[in-house]
């Protein structure tokens, strides 16, 4: 095995959580933007709808959720997404509507994943 070097990858625990009808892959230290949550800036929330937890060696898949698992996150604040233009048009009848929309999101900092 001369000339070959092997490096061990650091195992990183991650989880897949569901909030706002969407699924997010998170690990400790990540920052994610989710649909607006009724939480104050600076508060801590627990997301208990954990669908999967993996630690590099073992994968724990929930049916539908993993029992006793939760993800703890800090609320960093709220923001608005990119502006989306909704343009409705019907030919020959002079019908045109232009509407803009900006989705409000909550930014979360993931602290830890509790199995």
Secondary structure, 3 states (H helix, E strand, C coil): CCCCCCCCCCCCCEEEEEECCEEEEEECCCEEEEECCCCCCCCEEEECCEEEEECCCCEEECCCCCCCCEEEEEEEEEEECCCEEEEEEECCCCEEEEEEECCEEEEEEEEEEEC
